[in-house]
Amino acid sequence: MSRGICPRVNSCGSLWILSAVIFVVNVIDVDAYSCHEVRTAFQLRQIGPLQRVPETPGTDVDLLVCKHQGPSCCTRKMEESYQFAVKRETLQNVRSYSFELKYLISGHGDAFQDTFQYLLSFSQGHLSSLLEGTYSSLSRRALPHVNQLFSSLSLHLRGANVSVEAAVHRFFDNLFPLVYTRLVNPGMEGGGAETSETGDCLRMTRQDVNPFGPHPAAMAQELAGALGAGRQLGLALEEGLEVMNATEHVSLSRECVKGLVKMVYCSHCRGLTLIKPCVGYCLNVLRGCLASVAELDQPWRRYTSLLEQLTHAVAGHHSLELALLGVRGHVNEALLYAQLHGPLITATVDKVCGLSTGEPTSMQPTSPGVTTSTVTSSTPPPSAPPSLPPPEQLLGQLAHLRSSFPLKPSKNNKHSSLRKISREFLMYLQRYKSFFAALPEMLCEGENVVDDSTCWSGDDVVESYTGRVVGNGLQAQRQNPEVKVRSPNPTMAEVKERLERFNQETQENFPGLGQREVWEELGSGETEEGSTTDCDDEDGCQASGDGKDKTSHTASDGKPAGRQPGGDGPHESPQKPPVVRVRGGSTPASLARPWSLALLFAALGLQWTLF
């Protein structure tokens, strides 16, 4: 009977063993498809409430984006959270790449404006010292008009709708009654002619009487050119900030968001939280999402080229510094002209305003020590205060500002001149000429994607992405297999149109910009700070002329070193601004060498004597 029981026991044991094996396999299979890693990634990335993630994969889940056969760790609620998260992460990545460019524009914009205001203040003090030292009889009454002039110039540089020509002529209009009663006819001083109806007549007829000769018009023209370029540079930097702000807050379409979720998070639904997208797949998705942003590429390249030209017009050959420092000389020449033509001015004023002064004044200036030979000179008269050298000798003292923007420090680590700021700005600007075209590539580089085997293609893990990789821009997206671009982004289309309009207006207001060569000296920042950075051709620091000697700023192919690939090509018949000789600079190398040789021979002679 026991024999009958034993076979049954053996069969029961085998059944129990088979059941145990099946149970263990099921446990291992369930553990392999658990959603533990998905929950961890969901929590670490702060995607949404953790209770939305199931403990184990589910089947027959109603998903809209991450559809696939088999169990899934995703739910409809998780897909909604993924959409919000991927939009946030993508815009944060865009901001992280645009931050440096935005900081470059805003920081250098502040540095330029600070330097402009310092130059204005310096020039204002320079002119005030001339009036107080040489023309003390009218300085007290003239100083308010000086303040008004430079206040208007400051507003113009900051972008206000203030005319430089009108400000300069208003200054000379207000100056004429003071000059007429205190310099041309000193006996009339204190007679009330400056504030009476006669004073109003003098102000209104100043341009007809022309008591200051050609100097007001020359001063207005010189200031309008230099300050106009500075003002446009400030407006251009503000326009660049507007473009960057719009890019950082670009709206992503519904098709784009779905493509991003499919690229970044649909692999999580299968428990593959560490797999990365293929490079070509990532480029297609982001080029589709940023197609309207990439449309800014061409107008942005033109914009950066105009920035280079405007910077050259402002800082090249010390244009703005010399224009502001020249105010003192122009005013001095105008006052000398009025004194030398006193009788003619008095006769004309007597006919126009009915103001008789009796005896005509002398043809010589009333200020002591001023001769007629200084009328046509561009330097201050001998009677000027000896503590103020000519404007050309003050260039080394300009723009000693401490900027809030951490610019590249000089040796003293304190100050940056306008020329150094411009050189640094253009050096960094070269990196961002193709920013909008390269943005998808920047977002798809590094640790975000993989270029070798086993990458995520949006549907499965593959050895390599086999889809067609499209280019940038709206036209190329017609062939995009990953993201459908149905229409351009209206906000970015408006930004593009505004940038193109700004470029066109800048070119129309400054027609010579497109004909200028790129400033090679600004483009190269390799010279040592504080030694030769502010040295011109005429200082002996480099070769001059247009011949073969000019090799320090050209590449091996003969193109200027400052011109980068992707920019505008060279223009025919370039018109360079006039060369300005800077006095009081460093000793030219051609003059320093003989002294060095003399010292060397003296040392050798002394050594020979000792032996």
C-alpha positions as CSV (number, residue, x, y, z in Angstrom):
1,M,0.0,0.0,0.0
2,S,3.0,2.2,0.7
3,R,4.1,1.6,-2.8
4,G,0.8,3.1,-4.0
5,I,1.3,6.1,-1.9
6,C,4.9,6.9,-2.9
7,P,4.3,7.6,-6.6
8,R,1.6,10.0,-5.6
9,V,4.0,11.7,-3.2
10,N,6.7,12.0,-5.8
11,S,4.3,13.5,-8.3
12,C,3.1,16.0,-5.7
13,G,6.7,17.0,-4.9
14,S,7.5,17.6,-8.5
15,L,4.3,19.8,-8.8
16,W,5.4,21.8,-5.8
17,I,8.9,22.3,-7.2
18,L,7.5,23.5,-10.6
19,S,5.1,25.9,-8.9
20,A,7.9,27.4,-6.8
21,V,10.1,27.9,-10.0
22,I,7.2,29.6,-11.8
23,F,6.6,31.9,-8.7
24,V,10.3,32.9,-8.5
25,V,10.4,33.7,-12.2
26,N,7.3,35.8,-11.9
27,V,8.8,37.6,-8.9
28,I,12.0,38.3,-10.8
29,D,10.0,39.5,-13.9
30,V,7.9,41.8,-11.8
31,D,10.9,43.2,-10.1
32,A,12.6,43.8,-13.5
33,Y,9.6,45.8,-14.6
34,S,9.0,47.7,-11.4
35,C,8.7,51.5,-11.5
36,H,11.1,52.2,-8.7
37,E,13.7,54.0,-10.9
38,V,10.9,55.9,-12.6
39,R,9.6,57.2,-9.3
40,T,13.2,58.2,-8.3
41,A,13.7,60.2,-11.5
42,F,10.2,61.7,-11.2
43,Q,11.1,62.9,-7.7
44,L,14.6,64.1,-8.4
45,R,13.6,66.2,-11.4
46,Q,10.6,67.6,-9.4
47,I,8.3,66.8,-12.3
48,G,5.1,66.5,-10.2
49,P,3.4,64.7,-7.3
50,L,5.0,61.4,-6.6
51,Q,1.7,59.6,-6.1
52,R,1.1,59.9,-9.8
53,V,3.7,57.3,-10.5
54,P,2.5,53.7,-10.1
55,E,4.4,51.1,-8.1
56,T,4.4,48.5,-10.9
57,P,3.9,48.8,-14.7
58,G,0.4,48.7,-16.0
59,T,-1.1,47.5,-19.2
60,D,-3.7,49.0,-21.5
61,V,-2.8,52.5,-20.3
62,D,-4.5,55.2,-22.2
63,L,-1.5,57.4,-23.2
64,L,-1.4,60.2,-25.8
65,V,2.3,60.7,-26.5
66,C,4.3,57.7,-25.1
67,K,2.3,54.9,-26.8
68,H,3.9,51.5,-27.1
69,Q,3.1,47.8,-26.8
70,G,3.6,46.3,-23.4
71,P,3.5,47.4,-19.7
72,S,4.2,51.0,-19.0
73,C,5.1,53.0,-15.9
74,C,3.4,56.1,-17.2
75,T,-0.2,57.4,-16.8
76,R,-2.1,60.3,-18.4
77,K,-1.4,62.4,-15.3
78,M,2.3,61.7,-15.6
79,E,2.2,62.8,-19.3
80,E,0.7,66.1,-18.3
81,S,3.4,66.6,-15.7
82,Y,6.1,65.7,-18.3
83,Q,4.8,68.3,-20.6
84,F,5.0,71.1,-18.1
85,A,8.4,69.8,-17.0
86,V,9.9,69.6,-20.5
87,K,8.8,73.1,-21.3
88,R,10.3,74.5,-18.2
89,E,13.6,72.6,-18.7
90,T,13.9,73.6,-22.3
91,L,13.4,77.3,-21.7
92,Q,15.9,77.1,-18.8
93,N,18.5,75.6,-21.1
94,V,17.9,78.3,-23.6
95,R,18.3,80.9,-20.9
96,S,21.5,79.3,-19.7
97,Y,23.1,79.6,-23.2
98,S,21.8,83.1,-23.9
99,F,22.7,84.4,-20.4
100,E,26.3,85.1,-21.3
101,L,25.4,86.9,-24.5
102,K,22.7,89.0,-22.7
103,Y,25.2,89.8,-20.0
104,L,27.8,90.8,-22.6
105,I,25.4,93.2,-24.2
106,S,24.0,94.7,-21.0
107,G,27.3,94.9,-19.2
108,H,29.1,96.6,-22.1
109,G,26.2,98.9,-22.7
110,D,26.5,100.2,-19.1
111,A,30.3,100.4,-19.5
112,F,29.9,102.5,-22.7
113,Q,27.4,104.8,-21.2
114,D,29.5,105.3,-18.1
115,T,32.5,106.2,-20.2
116,F,30.4,108.5,-22.4
117,Q,29.2,110.4,-19.3
118,Y,32.7,110.6,-17.9
119,L,34.0,112.1,-21.1
120,L,31.1,114.6,-21.1
121,S,31.9,115.6,-17.5
122,F,35.6,115.9,-18.3
123,S,35.0,118.1,-21.4
124,Q,32.6,120.2,-19.4
125,G,35.2,120.9,-16.7
126,H,37.7,121.5,-19.5
127,L,35.5,124.2,-21.0
128,S,34.5,125.7,-17.6
129,S,38.2,126.1,-16.7
130,L,38.8,128.0,-19.9
131,L,36.0,130.5,-19.2
132,E,37.1,130.9,-15.6
133,G,40.8,131.4,-16.4
134,T,40.7,133.3,-19.6
135,Y,37.3,134.9,-19.9
136,S,36.5,135.5,-16.2
137,S,34.3,138.6,-17.0
138,L,31.6,136.3,-18.5
139,S,32.3,133.0,-16.9
140,R,29.8,133.3,-14.0
141,R,26.9,134.1,-16.4
142,A,28.1,131.6,-19.0
143,L,28.5,128.5,-16.8
144,P,24.7,127.8,-16.7
145,H,24.7,127.7,-20.5
146,V,27.6,125.4,-20.4
147,N,25.7,123.1,-18.1
148,Q,22.7,123.2,-20.3
149,L,24.8,122.3,-23.4
150,F,26.4,119.2,-21.8
151,S,23.1,118.2,-20.3
152,S,21.6,118.1,-23.8
153,L,24.5,116.2,-25.1
154,S,24.2,113.7,-22.3
155,L,20.5,113.2,-23.1
156,H,21.3,112.7,-26.8
157,L,23.9,110.0,-26.0
158,R,21.3,108.2,-23.8
159,G,18.9,108.0,-26.7
160,A,16.6,111.0,-26.0
161,N,15.2,112.9,-28.9
162,V,17.6,115.9,-28.5
163,S,19.3,117.5,-31.5
164,V,23.1,118.1,-31.1
165,E,23.0,120.9,-33.7
166,A,20.1,122.6,-31.9
167,A,21.9,122.3,-28.5
168,V,25.1,123.8,-29.9
169,H,23.5,126.7,-31.6
170,R,21.3,127.4,-28.6
171,F,24.5,127.6,-26.5
172,F,26.1,130.2,-28.8
173,D,22.8,132.1,-29.0
174,N,22.8,132.4,-25.2
175,L,26.5,133.2,-25.2
176,F,26.3,136.1,-27.7
177,P,24.7,138.7,-25.4
178,L,27.4,138.0,-22.8
179,V,30.2,138.2,-25.3
180,Y,28.8,141.4,-26.9
181,T,28.5,143.3,-23.6
182,R,31.5,141.9,-21.7
183,L,34.1,141.2,-24.4
184,V,33.2,143.1,-27.6
185,N,31.9,146.2,-25.7
186,P,33.1,145.9,-22.1
187,G,31.6,149.3,-21.3
188,M,28.1,147.9,-21.6
189,E,28.6,145.4,-18.8
190,G,26.0,145.7,-16.1
191,G,23.7,147.8,-18.4
192,G,21.0,145.2,-18.4
193,A,21.4,144.5,-22.1
194,E,21.8,140.8,-21.5
195,T,18.3,140.2,-20.1
196,S,16.4,143.1,-21.8
197,E,14.7,143.2,-25.2
198,T,18.1,143.9,-26.7
199,G,19.4,140.7,-25.2
200,D,16.6,138.8,-26.8
201,C,17.3,140.5,-30.1
202,L,21.0,139.5,-29.8
203,R,20.0,135.9,-29.2
204,M,17.5,135.7,-32.0
205,T,19.8,137.4,-34.6
206,R,23.1,135.6,-33.6
207,Q,23.1,133.3,-36.6
208,D,22.4,136.3,-39.0
209,V,25.1,138.5,-37.4
210,N,27.5,135.5,-37.3
211,P,29.7,136.9,-34.5
212,F,31.6,133.7,-34.0
213,G,32.5,132.9,-37.6
214,P,32.5,129.2,-38.7
215,H,33.3,127.8,-35.3
216,P,29.7,127.0,-34.1
217,A,28.8,125.2,-37.2
218,A,32.1,123.2,-37.2
219,M,31.6,122.3,-33.5
220,A,28.0,121.2,-34.2
221,Q,29.0,119.1,-37.1
222,E,31.9,117.4,-35.3
223,L,29.8,116.6,-32.2
224,A,26.9,115.4,-34.2
225,G,29.0,112.9,-36.1
226,A,30.8,111.4,-33.0
227,L,27.9,111.6,-30.6
228,G,25.4,110.3,-33.2
229,A,27.4,107.1,-33.5
230,G,27.6,106.8,-29.7
231,R,23.9,107.3,-29.4
232,Q,23.2,104.7,-32.1
233,L,25.5,102.3,-30.4
234,G,23.6,102.6,-27.2
235,L,20.3,102.1,-29.1
236,A,21.7,99.1,-30.8
237,L,22.7,97.5,-27.6
238,E,19.2,98.1,-26.2
239,E,17.7,96.5,-29.3
240,G,20.0,93.4,-28.8
241,L,18.6,93.1,-25.2
242,E,15.1,93.1,-26.5
243,V,15.9,90.4,-29.0
244,M,17.4,88.2,-26.2
245,N,14.5,88.8,-23.9
246,A,12.1,87.7,-26.6
247,T,14.2,84.6,-27.3
248,E,14.3,83.6,-23.6
249,H,10.5,83.7,-23.3
250,V,9.7,82.1,-26.7
251,S,6.5,80.0,-26.6
252,L,6.7,76.4,-27.6
253,S,4.0,74.9,-29.8
254,R,2.0,71.9,-28.9
255,E,3.7,69.8,-31.5
256,C,7.1,70.9,-30.1
257,V,6.1,69.9,-26.5
258,K,4.9,66.5,-27.7
259,G,8.2,65.9,-29.5
260,L,10.2,67.0,-26.5
261,V,8.3,64.7,-24.1
262,K,8.8,61.8,-26.6
263,M,12.5,62.5,-26.7
264,V,13.2,63.1,-23.0
265,Y,10.6,61.2,-21.0
266,C,8.9,58.5,-23.0
267,S,11.9,56.2,-22.4
268,H,11.0,56.5,-18.7
269,C,7.7,54.8,-19.3
270,R,9.6,51.6,-20.1
271,G,11.9,52.0,-17.1
272,L,14.8,53.3,-19.2
273,T,15.7,56.4,-17.1
274,L,19.4,56.5,-18.1
275,I,19.1,56.1,-21.9
276,K,19.9,59.3,-23.9
277,P,18.5,60.5,-27.2
278,C,20.5,60.1,-30.4
279,V,22.2,63.2,-31.7
280,G,20.4,63.4,-35.0
281,Y,17.0,62.8,-33.3
282,C,17.7,65.6,-30.8
283,L,18.6,68.0,-33.6
284,N,15.4,67.3,-35.5
285,V,13.3,67.9,-32.4
286,L,15.0,71.1,-31.3
287,R,15.3,72.5,-34.8
288,G,11.6,72.0,-35.2
289,C,10.9,73.6,-31.9
290,L,13.3,76.6,-32.5
291,A,12.6,77.0,-36.2
292,S,11.2,80.5,-35.8
293,V,14.1,81.4,-33.5
294,A,16.6,80.3,-36.2
295,E,15.0,82.7,-38.6
296,L,16.8,85.5,-36.7
297,D,20.1,84.2,-37.9
298,Q,20.6,86.4,-40.9
299,P,19.3,89.7,-39.4
300,W,21.4,89.0,-36.3
301,R,24.5,88.5,-38.4
302,R,23.8,91.9,-40.0
303,Y,23.2,93.4,-36.6
304,T,26.5,92.2,-35.2
305,S,28.3,93.6,-38.2
306,L,26.6,97.0,-37.6
307,L,27.7,96.8,-34.0
308,E,31.2,96.4,-35.1
309,Q,31.0,99.4,-37.4
310,L,29.4,101.6,-34.8
311,T,32.0,100.7,-32.2
312,H,34.7,101.5,-34.7
313,A,33.0,104.9,-35.5
314,V,32.9,105.7,-31.7
315,A,36.3,104.5,-30.5
316,G,38.4,104.3,-33.6
317,H,41.2,106.9,-33.7
318,H,39.7,108.3,-30.5
319,S,36.8,109.9,-32.4
320,L,34.5,110.6,-29.6
321,E,37.2,111.7,-27.1
322,L,38.6,114.2,-29.6
323,A,35.2,115.5,-30.5
324,L,34.4,116.2,-26.9
325,L,37.8,117.6,-26.0
326,G,37.6,119.8,-29.1
327,V,34.7,121.7,-27.6
328,R,37.1,123.9,-25.6
329,G,39.1,124.8,-28.7
330,H,36.0,125.6,-30.7
331,V,34.6,127.9,-28.0
332,N,37.9,129.6,-27.5
333,E,38.3,130.2,-31.3
334,A,34.7,131.5,-31.5
335,L,35.4,134.1,-28.7
336,L,38.6,135.2,-30.3
337,Y,36.8,135.6,-33.6
338,A,34.2,137.8,-31.9
339,Q,36.8,140.0,-30.3
340,L,38.8,140.4,-33.5
341,H,35.7,141.4,-35.5
342,G,34.3,143.6,-32.8
343,P,33.7,146.8,-34.8
344,L,31.9,145.0,-37.6
345,I,29.7,143.1,-35.1
346,T,28.9,146.3,-33.3
347,A,27.9,148.1,-36.5
348,T,25.7,145.2,-37.6
349,V,24.1,144.9,-34.2
350,D,23.5,148.6,-34.1
351,K,21.6,148.4,-37.4
352,V,19.6,145.2,-36.5
353,C,18.8,145.8,-32.8
354,G,19.3,149.6,-32.6
355,L,21.9,149.4,-29.9
356,S,24.5,152.2,-30.1
357,T,27.7,151.9,-28.1
358,G,29.5,155.1,-29.1
359,E,33.2,154.6,-29.8
360,P,34.0,151.4,-31.7
361,T,36.1,148.9,-30.0
362,S,39.6,147.9,-30.9
363,M,40.4,145.2,-33.4
364,Q,42.6,143.5,-30.8
365,P,41.2,141.0,-28.3
366,T,40.6,142.4,-24.8
367,S,42.1,139.4,-23.1
368,P,45.8,140.0,-22.3
369,G,48.4,137.8,-23.9
370,V,46.1,136.7,-26.8
371,T,47.4,137.5,-30.3
372,T,45.7,137.3,-33.7
373,S,48.0,134.5,-34.7
374,T,46.0,132.1,-32.5
375,V,42.7,132.7,-34.3
376,T,43.3,130.0,-36.8
377,S,45.2,127.7,-34.5
378,S,43.5,124.6,-33.1
379,T,45.4,124.8,-29.8
380,P,44.4,126.9,-26.8
381,P,45.8,130.4,-26.6
382,P,48.9,131.3,-24.6
383,S,46.7,133.0,-22.0
384,A,44.9,129.7,-21.1
385,P,45.7,128.2,-17.7
386,P,49.0,126.4,-17.9
387,S,47.6,123.5,-15.9
388,L,45.4,122.4,-18.8
389,P,47.4,120.9,-21.7
390,P,46.0,120.7,-25.3
391,P,43.2,118.2,-25.8
392,E,45.4,115.8,-27.7
393,Q,47.7,115.4,-24.7
394,L,44.8,114.4,-22.4
395,L,43.8,111.2,-24.3
396,G,45.9,109.1,-21.9
397,Q,43.9,110.5,-19.0
398,L,40.4,109.7,-20.4
399,A,37.8,107.2,-19.4
400,H,39.3,106.3,-16.0
401,L,36.0,104.8,-14.8
402,R,35.4,101.9,-12.5
403,S,32.7,99.9,-14.2
404,S,30.2,97.7,-12.5
405,F,30.6,95.1,-15.2
406,P,33.6,92.8,-14.7
407,L,35.5,93.8,-17.7
408,K,38.9,92.4,-18.6
409,P,41.2,94.2,-16.1
410,S,44.2,96.1,-17.1
411,K,47.5,96.0,-15.2
412,N,46.3,98.5,-12.6
413,N,43.0,96.6,-12.4
414,K,41.1,99.8,-11.9
415,H,40.2,101.6,-15.1
416,S,39.1,100.8,-18.6
417,S,39.4,103.3,-21.5
418,L,36.8,103.5,-24.2
419,R,39.2,101.9,-26.7
420,K,39.9,99.0,-24.4
421,I,36.2,98.4,-23.7
422,S,35.5,98.5,-27.4
423,R,38.3,96.1,-28.2
424,E,37.1,93.6,-25.6
425,F,33.5,93.9,-26.6
426,L,34.2,93.1,-30.3
427,M,36.5,90.2,-29.3
428,Y,33.6,88.6,-27.3
429,L,31.0,89.5,-30.0
430,Q,32.8,87.3,-32.5
431,R,31.6,84.2,-30.7
432,Y,28.0,85.0,-31.0
433,K,27.5,85.9,-34.6
434,S,25.8,82.6,-35.4
435,F,24.1,82.2,-32.0
436,F,20.6,81.6,-33.3
437,A,21.6,79.1,-35.9
438,A,23.8,77.2,-33.4
439,L,21.3,77.2,-30.5
440,P,19.8,73.7,-31.3
441,E,23.3,72.3,-31.6
442,M,24.3,73.8,-28.3
443,L,21.2,72.3,-26.6
444,C,22.0,68.9,-28.1
445,E,25.6,68.6,-27.1
446,G,27.4,67.3,-24.0
447,E,25.7,64.9,-21.6
448,N,22.2,65.4,-23.1
449,V,22.7,63.1,-26.1
450,V,25.0,60.2,-27.2
451,D,26.5,59.8,-30.6
452,D,27.4,56.2,-30.5
453,S,25.4,53.0,-30.2
454,T,22.4,52.3,-28.0
455,C,20.6,55.6,-28.0
456,W,16.9,56.5,-27.8
457,S,15.1,57.3,-31.1
458,G,11.8,58.3,-29.7
459,D,10.2,54.8,-30.2
460,D,12.9,52.4,-29.1
461,V,16.5,51.8,-28.3
462,V,18.5,51.7,-31.5
463,E,22.1,51.4,-32.6
464,S,22.0,54.7,-34.5
465,Y,19.4,57.2,-35.7
466,T,18.3,56.5,-39.3
467,G,16.0,59.4,-39.8
468,R,16.9,62.4,-42.1
469,V,18.4,65.3,-40.2
470,V,17.0,68.6,-41.4
471,G,18.6,72.0,-41.3
472,N,17.6,75.2,-39.6
473,G,14.8,77.6,-40.4
474,L,11.1,77.3,-41.3
475,Q,11.7,76.0,-44.9
476,A,13.8,73.0,-43.8
477,Q,11.1,71.8,-41.4
478,R,8.9,70.6,-44.1
479,Q,11.1,67.5,-44.2
480,N,11.3,67.1,-40.4
481,P,10.2,63.6,-39.5
482,E,9.9,64.4,-35.7
483,V,8.1,67.7,-35.3
484,K,5.5,69.3,-37.5
485,V,5.9,73.1,-37.8
486,R,2.6,74.4,-39.0
487,S,3.2,78.1,-38.8
488,P,5.8,80.6,-37.7
489,N,5.8,81.9,-34.2
490,P,4.1,85.3,-34.3
491,T,6.2,86.8,-31.5
492,M,9.5,85.8,-33.2
493,A,8.3,86.9,-36.6
494,E,7.7,90.4,-35.0
495,V,11.1,90.4,-33.4
496,K,12.7,89.5,-36.7
497,E,10.8,92.2,-38.5
498,R,11.8,94.8,-35.9
499,L,15.5,93.8,-36.0
500,E,15.5,94.0,-39.8
501,R,13.9,97.5,-39.6
502,F,16.4,98.6,-37.0
503,N,19.3,97.4,-39.3
504,Q,17.8,99.2,-42.2
505,E,17.3,102.5,-40.3
506,T,20.8,102.3,-38.9
507,Q,22.3,101.8,-42.4
508,E,20.2,104.7,-43.7
509,N,21.2,107.1,-40.9
510,F,24.9,106.1,-41.2
511,P,25.4,105.2,-44.9
512,G,29.2,105.1,-44.5
513,L,29.1,102.1,-42.1
514,G,28.9,99.5,-44.8
515,Q,32.0,100.9,-46.5
516,R,34.3,100.9,-43.6
517,E,36.9,98.2,-42.9
518,V,36.6,96.2,-39.7
519,W,38.7,97.8,-37.1
520,E,41.6,95.4,-36.9
521,E,43.0,97.0,-33.8
522,L,39.7,96.5,-32.0
523,G,39.4,92.9,-33.2
524,S,42.7,91.8,-31.7
525,G,43.0,91.8,-28.0
526,E,46.2,89.9,-27.8
527,T,48.4,92.9,-27.1
528,E,49.5,93.4,-23.5
529,E,47.1,95.6,-21.5
530,G,48.6,99.0,-20.5
531,S,51.5,98.8,-22.9
532,T,50.4,99.1,-26.6
533,T,46.7,98.8,-26.5
534,D,46.1,102.5,-26.9
535,C,48.9,103.0,-29.4
536,D,48.2,104.2,-32.9
537,D,50.1,103.7,-36.1
538,E,51.7,107.1,-35.7
539,D,53.1,106.3,-32.3
540,G,55.6,103.9,-33.8
541,C,54.0,100.8,-32.2
542,Q,53.2,99.2,-35.5
543,A,53.6,99.5,-39.2
544,S,51.7,102.3,-40.9
545,G,50.6,102.9,-44.4
546,D,48.7,100.7,-46.8
547,G,51.7,98.8,-48.2
548,K,53.3,95.5,-47.3
549,D,54.5,96.8,-43.9
550,K,51.1,96.4,-42.5
551,T,51.5,92.8,-41.6
552,S,50.7,92.7,-37.9
553,H,46.9,92.8,-38.5
554,T,46.5,90.5,-41.4
555,A,46.1,86.8,-41.6
556,S,48.0,84.5,-43.8
557,D,45.3,84.7,-46.5
558,G,45.6,88.5,-46.6
559,K,42.3,89.2,-44.8
560,P,42.1,91.3,-41.6
561,A,42.5,89.3,-38.5
562,G,39.5,90.9,-36.9
563,R,37.1,89.7,-39.6
564,Q,35.6,86.3,-38.7
565,P,34.0,83.7,-40.9
566,G,30.3,84.2,-41.4
567,G,30.5,88.0,-41.3
568,D,30.0,90.4,-44.1
569,G,32.5,90.2,-46.9
570,P,35.0,92.9,-47.7
571,H,33.6,96.0,-49.4
572,E,35.1,97.8,-52.3
573,S,36.7,101.2,-51.9
574,P,36.8,101.3,-48.1
575,Q,36.7,104.7,-46.5
576,K,38.7,104.9,-43.3
577,P,38.3,107.8,-41.0
578,P,41.0,110.5,-41.0
579,V,44.2,109.6,-39.1
580,V,44.6,111.5,-35.8
581,R,48.0,112.1,-34.4
582,V,48.0,111.7,-30.7
583,R,50.5,113.9,-28.9
584,G,51.9,113.2,-25.5
585,G,51.8,109.4,-25.9
586,S,54.5,106.8,-25.4
587,T,57.9,107.2,-27.0
588,P,58.0,105.6,-30.5
589,A,60.2,102.6,-30.8
590,S,62.2,104.3,-33.5
591,L,63.2,107.0,-31.0
592,A,63.7,104.6,-28.1
593,R,66.2,102.4,-29.9
594,P,69.1,105.0,-30.2
595,W,68.8,105.8,-26.5
596,S,68.9,102.1,-25.7
597,L,72.0,101.6,-27.9
598,A,73.7,104.6,-26.3
599,L,73.1,103.2,-22.8
600,L,74.4,99.8,-23.9
601,F,77.6,101.2,-25.3
602,A,78.1,103.3,-22.2
603,A,77.7,100.3,-20.0
604,L,80.2,98.3,-22.1
605,G,82.7,101.2,-21.9
606,L,82.4,101.4,-18.2
607,Q,82.9,97.6,-17.9
608,W,86.0,97.9,-20.1
609,T,87.4,100.7,-17.9
610,L,87.0,98.6,-14.8
611,F,88.8,95.7,-16.3
